[in-house]
Amino acid sequence: MSTITTVSCDPIATSPRSSAKPSAVQDRKRSGKSKVRTTRSDRIAGGRKRVDASKRADTGTVASKKTLRRPSSKEHHKVHGSSQSSPHPIRQGTKLARLIDMLRRERGATVAETVAALGWQAHSVRGAISGALKKKRGLTIQSEMHDGRGRIYRIV
């Protein structure tokens, strides 16, 4: 007498957790329907956008997405202000500290001099000047063209 075995190609039916009654997840997998995705505004406050209570009662309108967004960095700086004293002090001996020392000299520094001193690429030097020093630290950087040296940057 020979034994006949049946093989199922259904991964849900062959899983060790399968039971007599399939779960809702298994039903969705079999039917090809996927779980409905929700947007960020659907997840905020239980699916309701923030609206003033009086507006909600009177007009039934919903707030625009602008009321739900985070404040921009410019708005953050208006509220908290940026000053010469940075909330994060620069550690001595770092390349950024060396860049600041070079720019504080009376004669300033060119991008080429900074590249040679720090070992950075030219675009990294320009990015550090505009991002880390001007925007984040709030320092005032003066840039001027010099006949013999090219463009000179200095902190004023």
N, C-alpha and C positions, 0 to 999 in steps of 0.2 A: 504494500500500500504506500502511495506517495502522498506527501503533504504539500498543500498549496498555500503559499503565502501571498498576501496582497501588499503592495507598496503604494502609499499615497504620496502624491506630489504636492499636496497642500501643506505648507510649512506650519500653518496654524493647527491643523489636525494632528500633525506628528509631534508637536511640542509636548514636553512632559507635563505642562500645566493644563493641557486641554482637558475640559470636562464635558459632561454630557450636554450642558447648556452653554453655548458660547456667550462670551461677554459682549458688551456694546462695542468695545474696541475691535474684537474679532469680527463682529458683524460689519463694521465699517471697512475693515481690511478686505473682507470677502466681497463686499458689494462694490469696492473701488472708490467709495466716498472717503474723502480725507476730512480731517478735523478742520473746522472753520477757523480761519486765522482772524485774530482781532488786531485792530490798529492801536496805536499808542493812545489816541483819544478815547477809544472804547475802554481801555483798561484804567484810565484815570477816573477816580472817584466813582467806581462801579459803572463805568460806561457813560456817565453823564458829564458833559462839559460844565465847567464852573460858570455860573450865571448869577447875577444879582437876583435875590429872591423876588424883588418887586418886578423886575423884567420878566422873570419866569412866569409869574402869576398873570401879568397883564398881557404880554404879547406872545409868550410861548417860544420866543426866539432862543437860539443857542449862541454862545460866545464864539468868536472867531478863534482861529488857531493862535493868533498873536497873543491872546490873553493867557495861553497855556505854555508859552515858550519860556525858557530860562533867560535871565537878563544877559545881554551881550557884554563883552569885556569892556566896551566903552561905558556902558551904563554902570558896570561894577566899579570902574575907576571914578565915575562921577560921585557915586555914593561913598566909597571908601577913600578916594583920593590917592594920588601917587605923589610921593615926595622924594627928596634926595636920599633920605634914609630908607633903605630897602627893608622889607619885612624879613628877608633872608640875607643875612650878611654874607659877603663873599669870603670864602676861606683863603687864607694867605698861601701862596705857593702854587695855586692852580693856574691854568692857562688863562682863564678869564681875569684873574687878579693881575697877571702879567700884562694882559692886553690893556687893562685900565691904567696900570702904571705907565705904559708906553704912551697912552693917549693923554695922560695928565702932564706929561713933560711940556715945557714951554714950546718946543719945536714940533710937538705932535708926532705922528707916525703915518707912514704911507702903508698901503696894503702890502706892497712888496716887502717892506721892512718887517711887518707883522708876520707875513708868511714865513720869512726866513727865521724869525725868532721863535715862533710857536710851532712850526711844522704843520700848519693848517693849509688847506686849499684857499684860494682867494675868495671864492664864494662863501666859504665858512666864516672868514673874517668879516666880510660885509654883512652876513646874516647875524653874526654875534653883535656887531655894532648896532644894527637896526633893531634886532629883537631883544637880546638880553640886556643891552645897555639903555637904548632909547625907550622902548616900550615897557619892558618889565621893571627896570630900575629907575626910569624917569630921568635919566641923565641927559643933559643938553650937549649934543655933539656938533661941533663946527667943522665944516668941510670947505676947503679953499684950494684953488689951483696955484701951484708954485712953478715957476719956469724950470728950475733945475731938477726938482724932485717929483713933480707930478701932483696928484691930489693928496692933500694932507688932512688928516682927521685929528681933532683934539677935543678934549672935554673942557668946557668953559664953565 
